[in-house]
Amino acid sequence: MQDLRIDPLNGLRVAIGAAGPTDPEAPGEAVTVADDPLAGGRGQPEMFSARPSTGTVETIESVPGAAGSLLELGADGLEATMGAWRERMRAHADAPFRHLVVDAGSRAELHVMPFVPAAIARERERFTAYHERTQGRNLLEDLLTEEVRHNERVVIVDREAIVICPFASAVPFQLQLIPRKPAARFEDDGPLGAAALHGALARLAAVHGGLPPFSLWVRTAPSGAESFCWRIDLLPRHGPTGGLELGAGFWHNETSPEQAAASLREASPA
């Protein structure tokens, strides 16, 4: 059993305790979410707020008989694997937030959350504010248009998706896959961008002399999003995260995304 605790200083939620992956076919459990005791009201609040947390974590294997990494799956195998991601995310469409991650190999974990994390809520607010300010435009769609127009950080363009090194990349060779046709939810029907993702992984491996350790996640629309667009983020792990990043939430990237994108474009994938 996990506790879902709220940090009294910053209001962020933390799951405490071990939680094993669940059977994708097993029914989900009810979840009680801790309310932030300092978010409102008067008088002395409860300082240590915790509630039982039984959120779902699923392990999603790649296609049967496939090799160990997403790159080794090949474009077709990656397409099938991403289709499996989509199906499992679709099975939890009513959850406030779903976060699919790949931290090693080709095995994915799907975290089904009973709340929208603070960082995701902030993204949702920025998408909504842009939508209202521009009378209905989509933030990521317009960002992608500008990226293609400047063509400084674009790595791959194909008929389904575009891969860029983001303007404010937190780490060297950070990648972002964005669908050419904006869609709020990854789990909805439409192109997956598997060929573009596979090509980006191949170029990343060529630049580094082998595929470096990385974390990948799928960002899909959280509950309450009036305007959104799904994407896939990939952060190479070049070493341990330091005190500046952990303590202040401020990232220092010594390789500009423009340099990284140029190196990736020039790379010759095996």
C-alpha positions as CSV (number, residue, x, y, z in Angstrom):
1,M,0.0,0.0,0.0
2,Q,1.3,3.4,-0.9
3,D,0.7,6.8,0.8
4,L,0.0,9.8,-1.4
5,R,1.6,12.6,0.6
6,I,1.6,16.4,0.0
7,D,4.8,18.4,0.7
8,P,3.8,21.1,3.2
9,L,6.3,23.6,1.6
10,N,5.5,23.3,-2.2
11,G,2.2,21.4,-2.3
12,L,3.6,18.8,-4.6
13,R,2.3,15.2,-4.3
14,V,4.7,12.3,-3.6
15,A,3.9,8.6,-3.6
16,I,5.6,6.8,-0.7
17,G,6.0,3.0,-0.6
18,A,6.5,0.2,-3.1
19,A,4.0,-0.5,-5.8
20,G,4.3,-3.3,-8.3
21,P,3.0,-3.3,-11.8
22,T,-0.6,-4.4,-12.2
23,D,-2.3,-6.8,-14.6
24,P,-3.6,-4.7,-17.5
25,E,-6.8,-6.9,-17.6
26,A,-7.4,-6.5,-13.8
27,P,-10.1,-4.0,-12.8
28,G,-8.8,-0.7,-11.3
29,E,-9.1,0.2,-7.7
30,A,-10.8,3.2,-6.1
31,V,-8.4,6.0,-5.3
32,T,-8.5,8.5,-2.5
33,V,-6.6,11.7,-3.3
34,A,-5.1,13.8,-0.5
35,D,-6.4,17.4,-0.6
36,D,-3.8,20.1,0.0
37,P,-4.3,21.3,3.6
38,L,-2.7,24.7,3.0
39,A,-4.6,25.5,-0.2
40,G,-7.4,27.3,1.6
41,G,-9.4,27.7,4.8
42,R,-8.5,29.3,8.1
43,G,-6.8,28.3,11.3
44,Q,-4.0,25.8,11.9
45,P,-3.9,23.2,9.0
46,E,-2.9,19.6,9.2
47,M,0.8,19.7,8.5
48,F,1.4,16.1,7.4
49,S,-1.4,15.2,5.0
50,A,-1.5,11.7,3.6
51,R,-4.1,9.3,2.2
52,P,-4.0,5.8,0.8
53,S,-2.9,5.8,-2.8
54,T,-3.8,2.8,-5.0
55,G,-3.2,4.3,-8.5
56,T,-2.6,1.9,-11.3
57,V,0.8,1.1,-12.8
58,E,0.8,-1.1,-15.9
59,T,3.8,-2.7,-17.6
60,I,3.4,-2.8,-21.4
61,E,5.7,-5.1,-23.3
62,S,6.9,-4.5,-26.8
63,V,5.8,-6.8,-29.7
64,P,6.4,-10.5,-28.9
65,G,9.8,-11.8,-29.8
66,A,11.2,-8.3,-30.4
67,A,14.7,-7.1,-29.4
68,G,15.7,-5.1,-26.4
69,S,15.5,-1.4,-27.3
70,L,13.0,0.8,-29.1
71,L,15.6,1.3,-31.8
72,E,16.1,-2.5,-32.3
73,L,12.4,-3.0,-32.8
74,G,12.7,-1.4,-36.3
75,A,10.1,1.1,-37.6
76,D,7.4,-1.6,-38.0
77,G,7.9,-3.1,-34.6
78,L,7.9,0.4,-33.0
79,E,4.6,1.2,-34.8
80,A,3.1,-2.0,-33.3
81,T,4.5,-1.2,-29.8
82,M,3.2,2.4,-29.9
83,G,-0.2,1.0,-31.0
84,A,-0.1,-1.1,-27.8
85,W,0.6,2.1,-25.8
86,R,-2.4,3.7,-27.4
87,E,-4.7,0.9,-26.6
88,R,-3.7,0.8,-22.9
89,M,-4.0,4.6,-22.6
90,R,-7.4,4.4,-24.2
91,A,-8.5,1.8,-21.6
92,H,-8.1,4.4,-18.9
93,A,-9.6,7.3,-20.8
94,D,-11.6,8.5,-17.8
95,A,-8.6,8.9,-15.5
96,P,-7.6,12.5,-14.8
97,F,-4.1,11.9,-16.1
98,R,-2.1,9.1,-17.8
99,H,1.7,9.2,-18.0
100,L,3.4,6.6,-20.2
101,V,7.2,6.3,-19.7
102,V,10.0,4.2,-21.2
103,D,13.2,4.4,-19.0
104,A,15.1,1.4,-20.4
105,G,14.8,-1.1,-23.2
106,S,11.4,-1.2,-24.9
107,R,9.2,-1.9,-21.9
108,A,6.8,0.9,-21.0
109,E,5.1,1.8,-17.8
110,L,1.7,3.4,-17.8
111,H,1.0,5.4,-14.7
112,V,-2.8,6.1,-14.3
113,M,-3.2,9.0,-11.8
114,P,-6.2,10.1,-9.9
115,F,-5.1,13.7,-10.1
116,V,-3.3,16.1,-12.5
117,P,0.2,16.8,-11.4
118,A,1.2,20.4,-10.9
119,A,3.6,20.6,-13.9
120,I,0.9,19.2,-16.2
121,A,-1.8,21.5,-14.8
122,R,0.5,24.4,-15.6
123,E,0.9,23.2,-19.2
124,R,-2.9,22.9,-19.4
125,E,-3.3,26.5,-18.2
126,R,-0.8,27.7,-20.8
127,F,-2.5,25.9,-23.7
128,T,-5.9,27.3,-22.5
129,A,-4.5,30.9,-22.1
130,Y,-3.0,30.8,-25.6
131,H,-6.2,29.4,-27.0
132,E,-8.2,32.2,-25.5
133,R,-5.7,34.9,-26.4
134,T,-5.5,33.9,-30.1
135,Q,-9.2,33.2,-30.5
136,G,-9.0,29.4,-30.9
137,R,-5.4,28.6,-32.0
138,N,-3.4,25.7,-30.7
139,L,-0.2,26.5,-28.8
140,L,1.8,23.5,-30.0
141,E,0.6,23.7,-33.6
142,D,1.7,27.3,-33.8
143,L,5.0,26.5,-32.1
144,L,5.7,23.8,-34.6
145,T,4.9,26.2,-37.5
146,E,7.5,28.6,-36.2
147,E,10.0,25.8,-35.7
148,V,9.7,24.7,-39.3
149,R,9.8,28.3,-40.5
150,H,13.1,29.0,-38.7
151,N,14.4,25.5,-39.4
152,E,17.2,25.8,-36.8
153,R,16.1,23.0,-34.4
154,V,14.3,20.6,-36.8
155,V,15.8,17.1,-37.0
156,I,13.3,15.0,-38.9
157,V,10.2,15.8,-41.0
158,D,7.9,13.1,-42.4
159,R,4.3,12.9,-43.4
160,E,3.1,12.0,-39.8
161,A,5.3,13.9,-37.4
162,I,8.2,16.3,-37.0
163,V,11.0,15.8,-34.5
164,I,12.8,18.9,-33.0
165,C,15.3,19.7,-30.3
166,P,13.1,22.0,-28.2
167,F,14.0,25.7,-28.0
168,A,14.4,25.4,-24.2
169,S,16.0,22.0,-24.1
170,A,16.9,21.0,-20.5
171,V,19.7,18.5,-21.5
172,P,21.9,18.0,-24.6
173,F,20.1,16.3,-27.5
174,Q,16.7,16.5,-25.9
175,L,14.1,15.5,-28.6
176,Q,10.4,16.2,-29.0
177,L,8.1,14.5,-31.5
178,I,5.0,16.5,-32.5
179,P,2.2,15.3,-34.8
180,R,1.8,17.3,-38.0
181,K,-1.9,17.3,-37.5
182,P,-2.7,18.5,-33.9
183,A,-4.7,16.1,-31.7
184,A,-5.3,16.5,-28.0
185,R,-5.0,12.9,-27.0
186,F,-2.4,10.3,-28.0
187,E,-5.0,7.6,-27.5
188,D,-7.3,8.9,-30.2
189,D,-7.1,7.5,-33.7
190,G,-4.5,9.0,-36.0
191,P,-0.8,8.8,-37.0
192,L,1.6,7.7,-34.3
193,G,4.8,9.1,-35.8
194,A,6.6,5.8,-35.4
195,A,8.9,6.2,-38.4
196,A,10.0,9.7,-37.2
197,L,10.7,8.4,-33.7
198,H,12.7,5.5,-35.0
199,G,14.7,7.8,-37.2
200,A,15.4,10.1,-34.3
201,L,16.6,7.2,-32.2
202,A,18.9,6.0,-35.0
203,R,20.4,9.5,-35.4
204,L,20.8,9.8,-31.6
205,A,22.7,6.4,-31.6
206,A,24.9,7.5,-34.5
207,V,25.9,10.7,-32.8
208,H,26.8,9.0,-29.5
209,G,28.3,5.8,-30.9
210,G,25.4,3.8,-29.6
211,L,22.0,4.6,-28.1
212,P,22.5,6.4,-24.8
213,P,20.4,5.9,-21.7
214,F,17.2,8.0,-22.0
215,S,13.8,8.6,-20.6
216,L,10.9,8.9,-22.9
217,W,7.3,9.9,-22.1
218,V,4.0,10.5,-23.9
219,R,2.2,13.7,-23.0
220,T,-1.5,13.4,-23.6
221,A,-4.3,15.8,-22.6
222,P,-5.2,15.8,-18.9
223,S,-8.7,16.2,-17.7
224,G,-10.1,19.7,-18.0
225,A,-8.0,20.6,-21.1
226,E,-9.9,22.9,-23.4
227,S,-7.0,23.0,-25.9
228,F,-4.0,20.6,-26.1
229,C,-1.8,18.6,-28.4
230,W,-0.1,15.3,-27.5
231,R,3.6,14.9,-28.0
232,I,6.5,12.6,-27.1
233,D,9.5,13.9,-25.2
234,L,12.9,12.1,-25.0
235,L,15.7,13.2,-22.6
236,P,19.1,11.5,-22.9
237,R,20.5,10.8,-19.5
238,H,24.2,11.9,-19.7
239,G,24.8,11.7,-16.0
240,P,23.3,12.2,-12.6
241,T,21.0,15.2,-12.1
242,G,22.8,17.9,-10.0
243,G,21.7,20.0,-7.1
244,L,20.9,23.0,-9.3
245,E,18.3,21.0,-11.2
246,L,17.0,19.1,-8.1
247,G,17.1,22.0,-5.7
248,A,16.0,24.9,-7.8
249,G,14.2,23.2,-10.8
250,F,16.6,25.2,-13.0
251,W,18.4,23.3,-15.8
252,H,21.8,24.3,-17.3
253,N,22.4,22.8,-20.8
254,E,25.9,23.4,-22.2
255,T,24.9,22.2,-25.7
256,S,22.5,24.5,-27.5
257,P,19.5,22.8,-29.2
258,E,20.6,24.4,-32.5
259,Q,24.0,22.6,-32.2
260,A,22.4,19.4,-31.2
261,A,19.9,19.5,-34.1
262,A,22.7,20.2,-36.6
263,S,24.7,17.2,-35.4
264,L,21.6,14.9,-35.6
265,R,20.8,16.1,-39.1
266,E,24.3,15.4,-40.3
267,A,24.5,12.0,-38.6
268,S,24.5,8.8,-40.7
269,P,22.3,6.2,-39.0
270,A,23.5,2.6,-39.3
